[in-house]
């Protein structure tokens, strides 16, 4: 049994805590039931089910910490893992940044659980594969995909009285469609907490259509182009930008958020005024846990508002050093969008390039947030409001800051990798060379 109720989880952790003789003790308990199906060359290759449960004990003597893990929860095993954590703590050096465990906190009730997702069956997974493979075969396409679903819980208890519990469900689907002549490729990804929002056939059709449309791509000159970025294309750059919203690295002069001569860019306008980015664990489209790994409550927090830096993340230690309130980092982010659909953006483009996704993104300059990477799985030339032909993939060199300062249009939001990102039309996106990869 990998899934425990709030009461069952608390009972196990309280029993473990009763064996503690340390100055402080924190216990984390988690479990999940998950299943998956994988297919390649239009044939299911693997299918499986996993059941996991883990209890982690962190014991502290002063500023010395030790951690031990176990997956058996009888009394003897719980006592053993607690004593092992204490033995390791006594052998460890002091951590100068150690923070005492927090006391009791108030958490919002999360909305991360879906009964439909928790009840997914092997038959349902098989239907996902079938609804992807069958249309691929009918269109002379080869499909390779993966569907994974999970239902689980996480709980935390410490010797200062903090207790937190959350249960959640999630599903992820990705598929690559390749034309059988080897010249075209399409791709799509979907993720939801609630599987009732997912349509395997509809998602697969997006990838099939792109695979057909991208056959026999033409080479065009690299350079600066107006681009339409699908959310899967921009999310990687935006995630890298989000990492710069860290108060400590900014204060220490180690990030884009650092100002020359000292200080941070808090309150400064760094991108187009139409850009607003926030996090919200209770957003119905992208809900997350309402507490983080340190037990801090997570609330709706604005990071960029009308182009200006609104908040930086402070962990508990750095907040104490700076004598400010801690601001936890988000589990996901939401970017304000507009009303335009992808078709609307294409119709409104005189000349440009449609990018399905970016991959293999690597840092060029962390101080300016300059990154490089490649386009993949469907890149198309647009002229006079229509997709004219597929083009060969590019290597790009671009900064999300420059990208968000060159905005032309924000489109509708789409969930991608637990984030909510709009379609974006951006001018002067920099492509530096061609790639022969499909």
TABELUR-V734171 format. One record per residue. N is the residue number from 1. BURIAL is + if it has 9 or more other C-alpha atoms within 8 Angstrom, else -. Layout:
# TABELUR-V734171
[[N/BURIAL] [N/BURIAL]]
This chain:
# TABELUR-V734171
[[1/-] [2/+] [3/+] [4/+] [5/-] [6/-] [7/-] [8/-] [9/+] [10/+] [11/-] [12/+] [13/+] [14/+] [15/+] [16/+] [17/+] [18/-] [19/+] [20/+] [21/-] [22/+] [23/-] [24/+] [25/+] [26/+] [27/+] [28/+] [29/+] [30/+] [31/+] [32/+] [33/+] [34/+] [35/+] [36/+] [37/+] [38/+] [39/+] [40/+] [41/-] [42/+] [43/-] [44/+] [45/-] [46/-] [47/+] [48/-] [49/-] [50/-] [51/+] [52/-] [53/+] [54/+] [55/+] [56/+] [57/+] [58/+] [59/+] [60/+] [61/+] [62/-] [63/+] [64/+] [65/+] [66/+] [67/+] [68/+] [69/+] [70/+] [71/-] [72/-] [73/-] [74/-] [75/-] [76/-] [77/+] [78/+] [79/+] [80/-] [81/+] [82/+] [83/+] [84/+] [85/+] [86/+] [87/+] [88/+] [89/+] [90/+] [91/-] [92/+] [93/-] [94/-] [95/-] [96/-] [97/-] [98/-] [99/-] [100/-] [101/+] [102/-] [103/-] [104/-] [105/+] [106/-] [107/+] [108/-] [109/-] [110/+] [111/+] [112/+] [113/+] [114/+] [115/-] [116/+] [117/+] [118/+] [119/-] [120/+] [121/-] [122/-] [123/-] [124/-] [125/+] [126/+] [127/-] [128/+] [129/+] [130/-] [131/+] [132/+] [133/+] [134/-] [135/+] [136/+] [137/+] [138/-] [139/-] [140/-] [141/+] [142/+] [143/+] [144/+] [145/+] [146/+] [147/+] [148/+] [149/+] [150/+] [151/+] [152/+] [153/+] [154/+] [155/+] [156/+] [157/+] [158/+] [159/+] [160/+] [161/-] [162/+] [163/+] [164/+] [165/+] [166/+] [167/+] [168/+] [169/+] [170/+] [171/+] [172/+] [173/+] [174/+] [175/+] [176/+] [177/+] [178/+] [179/+] [180/-] [181/-] [182/-] [183/+] [184/+] [185/+] [186/+] [187/+] [188/+] [189/+] [190/+] [191/+] [192/+] [193/+] [194/+] [195/+] [196/-] [197/-] [198/+] [199/-] [200/+] [201/+] [202/-] [203/+] [204/+] [205/+] [206/+] [207/+] [208/+] [209/+] [210/+] [211/+] [212/+] [213/+] [214/+] [215/+] [216/-] [217/+] [218/-] [219/-] [220/-] [221/-] [222/+] [223/-] [224/+] [225/+] [226/+] [227/+] [228/+] [229/+] [230/+] [231/+] [232/+] [233/+] [234/+] [235/+] [236/+] [237/+] [238/+] [239/-] [240/+] [241/+] [242/-] [243/-] [244/+] [245/+] [246/+] [247/+] [248/-] [249/+] [250/+] [251/+] [252/-] [253/+] [254/+] [255/+] [256/+] [257/+] [258/+] [259/+] [260/-] [261/-] [262/-] [263/+] [264/+] [265/+] [266/+] [267/-] [268/-] [269/+] [270/+] [271/+] [272/+] [273/+] [274/-] [275/+] [276/+] [277/+] [278/+] [279/+] [280/+] [281/+] [282/+] [283/-] [284/-] [285/-] [286/+] [287/+] [288/+] [289/+] [290/+] [291/+] [292/+] [293/-] [294/-] [295/+] [296/+] [297/+] [298/+] [299/-] [300/+] [301/-] [302/+] [303/+] [304/+] [305/+] [306/+] [307/+] [308/+] [309/+] [310/+] [311/+] [312/+] [313/+] [314/+] [315/+] [316/-] [317/+] [318/+] [319/+] [320/+] [321/-] [322/-] [323/-] [324/-] [325/-] [326/+] [327/+] [328/+] [329/-] [330/-] [331/-] [332/+] [333/+] [334/+] [335/+] [336/+] [337/+] [338/+] [339/-] [340/+] [341/+] [342/+] [343/-] [344/-] [345/+] [346/+] [347/+] [348/-] [349/+] [350/+] [351/+] [352/+] [353/+] [354/+] [355/+] [356/+] [357/+] [358/+] [359/+] [360/-] [361/+] [362/-] [363/+] [364/-] [365/-] [366/+] [367/-] [368/-] [369/+] [370/+] [371/+] [372/+] [373/+] [374/+] [375/+] [376/+] [377/+] [378/+] [379/+] [380/+] [381/+] [382/+] [383/+] [384/+] [385/+] [386/+] [387/+] [388/-] [389/+] [390/+] [391/+] [392/+] [393/+] [394/+] [395/+] [396/+] [397/+] [398/+] [399/+] [400/+] [401/+] [402/+] [403/+] [404/+] [405/+] [406/+] [407/+] [408/-] [409/+] [410/+] [411/+] [412/+] [413/+] [414/+] [415/+] [416/+] [417/-] [418/+] [419/+] [420/+] [421/+] [422/+] [423/+] [424/+] [425/+] [426/+] [427/+] [428/+] [429/+] [430/+] [431/+] [432/+] [433/+] [434/+] [435/+] [436/-] [437/-] [438/+]]
